[in-house]
Amino acid sequence: MTKVKLLIWLSIIMLGSLILIGCSSSSDIPKISFGVAEEQSSTNYDDNANTKEPLKVAIAAVISAKESMIYYEDLIKYLGEELNRPIEIVQRKTYGEVNDLLRVGQVDLAFVCTYAYIIGKEEFGLELLVAPQVNGKPTYQNYIIVPKDSDAEKLEDLKGKRFAFTDPISFTGRLYPTYKLKTMGYIPEEFFNKVIFTYSHDNSIKAVAQGIVDGAAVDGLILEYLYTVDPSYYEKIKVIHKSDEFGMPPVAVPATLKPELKEELRELFVTLHLSENKAILQKLQIEQFVVVSDSNYDGIRAVLAYGEKNEE
């Protein structure tokens, strides 16, 4: 192969690493990646080189793997230091994969999405530990977003356009907008010209900002977080719909976790805002972690029940 041909092939490979379109195992809807590893495991925060069993923490891809590590790093380090034990961080591309780890007890603690929690509770007794509180409430919203210069002013205006979902079992990133379309008499594959999965909310936001899609469904808190990290998103993104308030994505633990460890973890979360480490919460844009009831997720269950009732 000549040097010229080699350079051409290398350029194609590099371009392909930026945007990858493929098929999801659970759907014919393609996926999009922004060059971030789909799975990543690492062991950190064992500064004292102790021999205690690591606490295994799973992070669902609410935001992409690289951004997740930046987002959660200080919080996870805090847990390791307070527990005086190493932390093993486990990342998976899909919410379903994180639930599989919880189901078989391969992780001790997980940051999960709301629907993943509901599935986990029903199928294998997944338990709430705590949930974040923002603006005085442990709730959040779905945002439908479009490029800043888009003519779209409401969801109906995106008919025949390209649209991004995050994960097949993401509530704000897929299930809620699917519910909204069903109330209008549509299903996504018929309403939109093209639908893709991005597998994280920040990837969906980037897809809109870069004009890869004409709209996306995202977690409103993630967009607000990205606004503070990169204010240029204000010039690239427009919000055309905000949902009602729903229960916040929780921190969950398997039912098999030892009760004393469960209580120790819960105490560390709910007292963090009172400790000298409260700046961690400011970075996360969370006021505090609070104990919530399972009934906090009944609004989501109502939306899901509507969808099931109106399945074609």
C-alpha positions as CSV (number, residue, x, y, z in Angstrom):
1,M,0.0,0.0,0.0
2,T,1.4,3.4,-1.0
3,K,1.9,6.2,1.6
4,V,-0.9,8.2,-0.1
5,K,-3.4,5.3,0.2
6,L,-2.3,4.7,3.8
7,L,-3.0,8.3,4.7
8,I,-6.4,8.1,3.1
9,W,-7.4,5.0,5.1
10,L,-6.1,6.5,8.3
11,S,-8.2,9.6,7.6
12,I,-11.3,7.5,7.1
13,I,-10.7,5.6,10.3
14,M,-10.2,8.8,12.3
15,L,-13.5,10.2,10.9
16,G,-15.3,7.0,11.7
17,S,-14.2,7.2,15.3
18,L,-16.0,10.5,15.6
19,I,-19.4,9.4,14.4
20,L,-20.4,5.8,14.4
21,I,-23.8,4.7,13.1
22,G,-24.8,1.1,13.9
23,C,-27.8,-1.0,15.0
24,S,-29.0,-1.5,18.5
25,S,-29.5,-5.0,19.7
26,S,-33.0,-4.1,21.0
27,S,-34.2,-2.0,18.1
28,D,-33.7,-1.1,14.5
29,I,-33.0,2.4,15.6
30,P,-29.3,3.3,14.9
31,K,-26.9,4.5,17.6
32,I,-24.4,7.4,17.5
33,S,-21.2,7.7,19.4
34,F,-18.8,10.6,19.9
35,G,-15.7,8.5,20.2
36,V,-16.1,7.6,23.9
37,A,-15.4,4.1,25.2
38,E,-18.7,2.1,25.6
39,E,-17.4,0.3,28.6
40,Q,-14.8,1.2,31.1
41,S,-13.7,-0.2,34.5
42,S,-11.1,1.2,36.8
43,T,-10.0,0.9,40.4
44,N,-9.2,4.2,42.2
45,Y,-8.9,5.9,45.6
46,D,-6.9,3.1,47.3
47,D,-4.3,5.6,48.5
48,N,-3.8,3.7,51.8
49,A,-3.2,0.4,50.0
50,N,-5.5,-1.3,52.4
51,T,-6.7,-4.8,51.9
52,K,-10.4,-4.2,52.4
53,E,-12.8,-5.5,49.8
54,P,-13.4,-2.7,47.1
55,L,-16.8,-1.0,47.0
56,K,-18.0,-1.6,43.5
57,V,-19.9,1.4,42.1
58,A,-21.7,1.4,38.7
59,I,-22.3,4.5,36.7
60,A,-25.1,4.4,34.1
61,A,-24.3,6.5,31.1
62,V,-26.6,9.4,31.8
63,I,-23.6,11.4,30.4
64,S,-20.8,9.8,28.4
65,A,-18.0,7.8,30.1
66,K,-15.4,10.6,30.1
67,E,-17.9,13.2,31.3
68,S,-19.2,10.8,33.9
69,M,-15.7,10.4,35.4
70,I,-15.3,14.2,35.6
71,Y,-18.8,14.6,37.1
72,Y,-18.7,11.9,39.7
73,E,-14.9,11.8,40.5
74,D,-15.0,13.9,43.7
75,L,-18.1,12.2,45.1
76,I,-16.7,8.7,44.6
77,K,-13.4,9.8,46.1
78,Y,-15.2,11.1,49.1
79,L,-17.0,7.8,49.6
80,G,-13.8,5.9,49.4
81,E,-12.0,8.1,51.9
82,E,-14.9,8.0,54.4
83,L,-15.3,4.3,54.1
84,N,-11.5,3.8,54.2
85,R,-11.7,1.3,51.4
86,P,-10.9,1.2,47.7
87,I,-13.6,2.0,45.1
88,E,-13.9,0.0,41.9
89,I,-15.8,2.0,39.3
90,V,-17.7,0.1,36.7
91,Q,-19.2,1.9,33.6
92,R,-21.5,0.4,31.0
93,K,-22.9,1.8,27.8
94,T,-26.6,1.0,28.5
95,Y,-28.8,1.3,31.5
96,G,-29.9,-2.3,31.0
97,E,-26.3,-3.5,31.4
98,V,-26.0,-1.7,34.7
99,N,-29.2,-3.3,35.9
100,D,-27.8,-6.7,34.9
101,L,-24.8,-6.0,37.2
102,L,-27.2,-5.1,40.1
103,R,-29.3,-8.1,39.4
104,V,-26.5,-10.6,40.1
105,G,-24.8,-8.5,42.9
106,Q,-21.7,-7.6,40.9
107,V,-21.9,-4.0,42.1
108,D,-22.7,-2.6,45.5
109,L,-24.0,0.8,44.5
110,A,-25.2,2.4,41.3
111,F,-26.3,5.7,39.9
112,V,-29.2,4.7,37.8
113,C,-31.9,6.3,35.6
114,T,-35.5,6.4,36.9
115,Y,-37.0,3.7,34.6
116,A,-34.0,1.4,35.3
117,Y,-34.8,1.7,39.0
118,I,-38.5,0.9,38.4
119,I,-37.6,-2.2,36.3
120,G,-35.0,-3.3,38.9
121,K,-37.4,-2.9,41.8
122,E,-40.1,-5.0,40.0
123,E,-37.7,-7.7,38.7
124,F,-35.2,-8.2,41.4
125,G,-35.9,-6.0,44.4
126,L,-33.6,-3.1,43.6
127,E,-33.7,-0.6,46.6
128,L,-33.6,3.1,46.8
129,L,-30.7,4.6,48.8
130,V,-31.1,8.3,48.2
131,A,-31.9,10.8,45.4
132,P,-30.5,14.2,44.5
133,Q,-32.4,17.4,45.4
134,V,-32.3,20.4,43.2
135,N,-34.3,23.7,43.7
136,G,-35.8,22.2,46.8
137,K,-37.2,19.2,45.0
138,P,-36.1,15.6,44.3
139,T,-37.6,15.9,40.8
140,Y,-36.5,16.7,37.2
141,Q,-37.9,17.3,33.7
142,N,-37.6,16.1,30.2
143,Y,-36.5,18.8,27.7
144,I,-37.1,18.6,24.0
145,I,-34.3,20.6,22.3
146,V,-33.6,21.8,18.8
147,P,-30.8,23.9,17.2
148,K,-31.0,27.6,18.1
149,D,-31.8,28.6,14.5
150,S,-34.5,25.9,14.1
151,D,-38.0,27.0,13.1
152,A,-39.5,24.4,15.4
153,E,-41.4,25.8,18.4
154,K,-43.1,22.6,19.7
155,L,-42.8,18.8,19.4
156,E,-45.4,18.7,16.6
157,D,-43.0,20.8,14.4
158,L,-40.5,18.0,14.3
159,K,-42.6,15.7,12.2
160,G,-40.5,14.2,9.4
161,K,-37.2,15.4,11.0
162,R,-34.2,13.6,12.4
163,F,-34.4,12.9,16.2
164,A,-32.1,11.6,18.9
165,F,-33.0,9.4,21.9
166,T,-30.5,8.5,24.5
167,D,-31.1,4.9,25.8
168,P,-33.9,2.4,25.1
169,I,-35.0,2.5,28.8
170,S,-34.2,6.2,29.5
171,F,-37.4,7.9,30.8
172,T,-36.6,11.5,29.8
173,G,-34.4,10.3,26.8
174,R,-37.0,8.1,25.2
175,L,-40.0,6.9,27.1
176,Y,-41.5,10.3,27.9
177,P,-41.3,11.7,24.4
178,T,-42.6,8.4,23.0
179,Y,-45.6,8.8,25.4
180,K,-46.1,12.4,24.2
181,L,-46.2,11.2,20.6
182,K,-48.7,8.4,21.5
183,T,-51.1,11.1,22.9
184,M,-50.8,12.7,19.5
185,G,-51.6,9.4,17.7
186,Y,-48.0,8.6,16.5
187,I,-45.1,6.3,17.2
188,P,-41.5,7.6,16.8
189,E,-40.6,5.5,13.8
190,E,-43.6,6.9,11.9
191,F,-43.5,10.5,13.1
192,F,-39.8,11.2,12.6
193,N,-37.9,10.7,9.4
194,K,-34.9,9.1,11.2
195,V,-34.3,8.2,14.9
196,I,-31.0,7.4,16.5
197,F,-29.7,6.4,20.0
198,T,-26.8,8.3,21.4
199,Y,-26.5,6.4,24.8
200,S,-26.0,9.6,26.8
201,H,-27.7,12.9,27.3
202,D,-24.6,15.0,26.6
203,N,-24.1,13.1,23.3
204,S,-27.7,13.9,22.3
205,I,-27.1,17.6,23.2
206,K,-24.0,17.6,21.1
207,A,-25.8,15.9,18.2
208,V,-28.3,18.8,18.2
209,A,-25.7,21.5,18.7
210,Q,-23.6,20.1,15.7
211,G,-26.7,19.7,13.5
212,I,-26.4,16.0,13.2
213,V,-30.1,15.8,14.2
214,D,-33.0,18.2,14.2
215,G,-34.1,17.5,17.8
216,A,-33.5,15.4,20.9
217,A,-35.1,14.4,24.2
218,V,-32.8,15.0,27.1
219,D,-32.6,15.2,30.9
220,G,-33.1,18.9,31.7
221,L,-30.6,18.9,34.5
222,I,-27.9,17.6,32.2
223,L,-28.5,20.5,29.8
224,E,-28.4,23.0,32.7
225,Y,-25.2,21.4,33.8
226,L,-23.6,21.7,30.4
227,Y,-24.7,25.3,30.2
228,T,-22.4,26.1,33.2
229,V,-19.6,24.0,31.9
230,D,-19.8,25.4,28.4
231,P,-22.0,28.6,28.1
232,S,-21.6,28.4,24.3
233,Y,-24.5,25.9,24.4
234,Y,-26.8,28.8,25.0
235,E,-26.0,30.0,21.4
236,K,-26.5,26.5,20.0
237,I,-29.6,25.0,21.7
238,K,-33.2,26.0,22.1
239,V,-35.7,24.2,24.4
240,I,-39.1,23.8,22.8
241,H,-40.8,21.6,25.5
242,K,-40.5,21.0,29.2
243,S,-42.3,18.1,30.9
244,D,-44.0,17.9,34.2
245,E,-41.8,17.1,37.2
246,F,-40.9,13.5,37.8
247,G,-38.9,11.6,40.4
248,M,-35.1,12.2,40.2
249,P,-32.8,9.4,39.0
250,P,-31.7,7.8,42.3
251,V,-28.7,6.1,43.8
252,A,-29.7,2.5,44.2
253,V,-28.4,-0.7,45.9
254,P,-29.1,-4.4,45.4
255,A,-31.4,-6.0,48.0
256,T,-28.5,-8.3,49.0
257,L,-26.3,-5.4,50.2
258,K,-25.4,-5.8,53.9
259,P,-27.8,-3.6,56.0
260,E,-25.0,-2.0,58.0
261,L,-23.1,-0.9,54.8
262,K,-26.4,0.3,53.3
263,E,-27.0,2.6,56.3
264,E,-23.4,3.8,56.3
265,L,-23.6,4.8,52.7
266,R,-27.0,6.5,53.1
267,E,-25.6,8.5,56.1
268,L,-22.6,9.6,54.0
269,F,-24.9,10.9,51.2
270,V,-27.5,12.7,53.3
271,T,-25.0,14.5,55.5
272,L,-22.7,15.5,52.7
273,H,-24.2,19.0,52.5
274,L,-23.4,19.5,56.2
275,S,-19.8,18.4,55.9
276,E,-16.6,20.2,55.0
277,N,-16.8,18.3,51.6
278,K,-20.1,20.1,50.6
279,A,-18.3,21.8,47.7
280,I,-18.6,18.4,45.9
281,L,-22.4,19.0,45.7
282,Q,-21.8,22.5,44.2
283,K,-19.8,20.9,41.4
284,L,-22.6,18.5,40.8
285,Q,-25.2,21.3,41.0
286,I,-27.1,19.3,43.7
287,E,-28.3,20.9,46.9
288,Q,-28.2,17.7,48.9
289,F,-29.1,14.0,48.8
290,V,-32.3,13.0,50.4
291,V,-34.2,9.9,51.3
292,V,-37.2,9.4,49.0
293,S,-40.1,7.0,48.9
294,D,-40.8,4.6,46.1
295,S,-44.0,6.6,45.5
296,N,-41.9,9.4,44.2
297,Y,-41.8,7.5,40.9
298,D,-45.5,6.9,40.6
299,G,-45.8,9.7,38.0
300,I,-43.4,7.8,35.8
301,R,-45.3,4.6,36.3
302,A,-48.5,6.4,35.2
303,V,-46.8,7.5,31.9
304,L,-45.5,4.0,31.3
305,A,-49.0,2.5,32.0
306,Y,-50.5,4.8,29.4
307,G,-47.9,3.6,26.9
308,E,-48.7,0.0,27.6
309,K,-52.4,0.6,27.4
310,N,-52.0,2.2,24.0
311,E,-49.5,-0.2,22.5
312,E,-50.4,-1.1,18.9
